[in-house]
Amino acid sequence: MIKNKLPHTTLYSNLIELKVLNGDKILEEHINQNPANAQYTSKLSANMLLEALDTYIARTETIFEFEIKSLFFHYGR
């Protein structure tokens, strides 16, 4: 579980900072080595990430539901 306390989980920069503080060396290098406008830490980037995750989860749920229905159809006879 997360040991650090976030003021609000929609604060994207706090989530990035938390990942770095918890030892994500790749993210830390990315943040430290790139100019501020090339770090992909803006609100727009956060929203794009959330939209992509939402789409991925929705597709995964659809695939899972299809597989379950197929199993019941195949083995439920």
C-alpha positions as CSV (number, residue, x, y, z in Angstrom):
1,M,0.0,0.0,0.0
2,I,1.0,3.6,-0.4
3,K,2.7,4.9,2.7
4,N,2.7,8.5,1.7
5,K,-0.4,10.6,2.1
6,L,-1.5,12.5,-1.0
7,P,-3.7,15.6,-0.6
8,H,-5.8,14.6,-3.5
9,T,-5.2,11.8,-6.0
10,T,-6.0,14.0,-9.0
11,L,-2.9,16.0,-8.4
12,Y,-0.8,14.4,-11.1
13,S,2.5,16.0,-10.1
14,N,2.2,14.6,-6.6
15,L,1.7,11.1,-8.0
16,I,4.8,11.5,-10.1
17,E,6.8,12.8,-7.1
18,L,5.5,9.9,-5.0
19,K,6.8,7.4,-7.7
20,V,10.2,9.1,-7.7
21,L,10.4,9.1,-3.9
22,N,9.5,5.4,-3.9
23,G,12.5,4.5,-6.0
24,D,11.4,4.8,-9.7
25,K,14.8,5.5,-11.1
26,I,13.7,5.6,-14.7
27,L,11.0,8.2,-14.0
28,E,13.5,10.2,-11.8
29,E,16.0,10.3,-14.6
30,H,13.4,11.4,-17.1
31,I,12.2,14.2,-14.8
32,N,15.8,15.4,-14.0
33,Q,17.2,15.1,-17.6
34,N,14.5,16.7,-19.6
35,P,13.4,20.4,-19.8
36,A,10.1,21.2,-18.1
37,N,8.2,21.3,-21.3
38,A,9.3,17.8,-22.3
39,Q,8.5,15.9,-19.1
40,Y,4.9,15.2,-20.0
41,T,3.7,16.2,-16.6
42,S,1.1,18.8,-17.6
43,K,-2.6,18.6,-17.0
44,L,-3.1,17.7,-20.7
45,S,-0.7,14.8,-20.4
46,A,-2.4,13.6,-17.2
47,N,-5.8,13.7,-18.9
48,M,-4.5,11.9,-21.9
49,L,-3.0,9.2,-19.7
50,L,-6.3,8.8,-17.8
51,E,-8.3,8.6,-21.1
52,A,-5.9,5.9,-22.4
53,L,-6.1,3.9,-19.2
54,D,-9.9,4.2,-19.3
55,T,-10.0,2.9,-22.8
56,Y,-7.6,0.1,-22.0
57,I,-9.7,-1.0,-19.0
58,A,-12.9,-0.9,-20.9
59,R,-11.4,-3.0,-23.7
60,T,-9.9,-5.5,-21.2
61,E,-13.3,-5.8,-19.5
62,T,-15.0,-6.5,-22.8
63,I,-12.4,-9.1,-23.8
64,F,-12.7,-10.8,-20.3
65,E,-16.5,-10.8,-20.5
66,F,-16.4,-12.4,-24.0
67,E,-13.9,-15.1,-22.8
68,I,-16.2,-15.9,-19.8
69,K,-19.3,-16.1,-22.0
70,S,-17.3,-18.3,-24.5
71,L,-16.2,-20.6,-21.6
72,F,-19.8,-21.0,-20.3
73,F,-21.1,-21.6,-23.8
74,H,-18.5,-24.2,-24.6
75,Y,-18.4,-26.0,-21.3
76,G,-21.9,-25.3,-20.1
77,R,-23.7,-27.6,-22.6
